[in-house]
């Protein structure tokens, strides 16, 4: 009876809730429904009321209401609100609301709504699976019909078609998806052909995105007519957005079509040239210029052909009628300089015209001519006679001054030309000096680059200038130096007029160090810190190389650390995604730069006891330098560069002495012991010394001591190596080995290992007889540990062995000779047990 009453009560509340909703009293209806659900959630009338009210609420969803106002009332503010709603994280609309909103928009003609419809449609596709599924369904019914429905609504809406055909989750089968993708790609191409460039950016975006993901499968759909219309969109008179999309599409197509695509490109350019019309020539020159950076071999093959040169050369004249093509020709020559044979052809055939244009051309033409001249002069390898060299330097210096003048202008185009020209000119040693010793220019360069970190091309060029100024000559082994001398001798014997292999004096280390100091003074470190925040592998690569060079200035390492170099290098030393070779080089350069700085700074000044960065974060990058690069191969002629290894060992030694809760010494032993131990046997004396010094400092941690004093056979072998190094030719190596053994012989297992080695005790007593006071101190402490600290049977054996090796006489002579209180105290403690036992 009670249950029936409850059911009836719930049903009554549900009916009232429906009536209240119809009357517009939603809050009261919700209260009634909540009570009904708490009484009888399974009651059929309660369920029906719940579904009706839910439907009513969804039909009145904020987004749907905004879209109604936008479409029916042409309320632009409602459209902006709807777009903002779809951009807001956490406000994802219900699927049925998103779909109904889309249908409201598509129910109106594209021209009847404002451009805001594009943003709303893009947001709906991004947010809703149901909307994407609707797109898929409509495309399966008719790609052409739905394409026409969507295309005119905006760039974003058109690109949504790509989004859907590239999403396999909203298609019943791969064959359906690929069929629609093919048709869509051809429709974008057809639209590009008919649009007369009015909406090329839109159609090209569709083409480019599909090629970027699926070029291998779509390439067969690009015939000569289709490829030509893409190339036509490379015309330098068109907007940058159009040309950028066309460049991406061309690059991807040439990448997958390989030789066939290169041949097709050559044929189409030849057809354009053969027409002889000025417009066709400009398009052909623009297309070849655009292809040089992305497919230099294909572009150079066209550029160097007789047909192309025959068309190009007459246009590079002083005839005023040719001014219409001046910029197109200059941009082509500028791009062609990337290829050495093309650059040589330009130098031979166009230098005079470029010089004339430099002083007589339009403003833009003059700037481009300066950049081209800078590139060809920077790459000239023949060494002129003295007068010729003076003329060359004067000529290049004039160009450099011209570029420096452009740096002060506000137009980004002018600054870009200046940066590009200086990037090439600064490979010349005398230009490096000219730029580095101009503090105003250096500060301006850093300021400009910091303002344009989002312009990857300009930033890359600017960093190349700084890299050129700070670039050191490669470290050559003795064998490499001999090979260079032999090559010079062979060339001279053969009568070849080749430049000597001796470097320019302005590129010697002391000159580069001076320039690095000037770059640091100009504030370059703050720029490099900003560059590390960018997600651009090529910029990270340059940043690491420049910081590595700057870190070579010992007196400035502390300044670099204060200005953020440590955090910068730690971030760069973590391997990134992208090209493995580039990533590996970047991480190694960053790790090497980190090593250089940490050699010279107090770890406590850059690694706070609590906070970021932690001292242990530097250990792994440093340890990575101890192993050979995975992709490297070494030979007698090309030996491994051991400088990074050496400097990493020094940095690890410095860190190992830093007391910290997370011990860098413990981490070094745990993760890098094998590499350190191998280097202890290096044939390079400096590397062996550095490894020995590191091991000495690692004796401050338990893990390091265990490696030598756990009583195992392997530990004894390690200790025997240290004993042998106490007799090395290099005094610092002997000092480090003696210091390590002095700490180890505090443990009986290490003492036993010394006793088990033939001449082990003799070697320690030998240290006591050295002229170097620090070696004597270490030797006396080692002997003291054998005779005074060792216990039990091992202690007895140790005293007997020292006595048998004339230890009493050696220690007595040592005490008479020294004035060092520490040596005197240790010596007395070492002698006392020996003298007592002998009495």
PyMOL commands that set and color helices and strands:
alter all, ss='L'
color gray80, all
select helices_A, chain A and resi 2-22+26-40+44-59+62-72+76-87+95-106+110-112+116-127+129-141+143-151+155-165+168-170+174-194+200-221+224-232+240-275+278-292+296-303+306-313+320-336+340-360+363-378+386-406+412-425+429-436+439-451+456-470+478-493+505-507+509-521+524-532+537-550+554-562+565-572+580-600+603-606+617-624+643-656+664-679+685-698+702-709+713-725+731-744+748-756+760-768+773-789+792-804+807-817+821-838
alter helices_A, ss='H'
color red, helices_A
deselect
rebuild
show_as cartoon
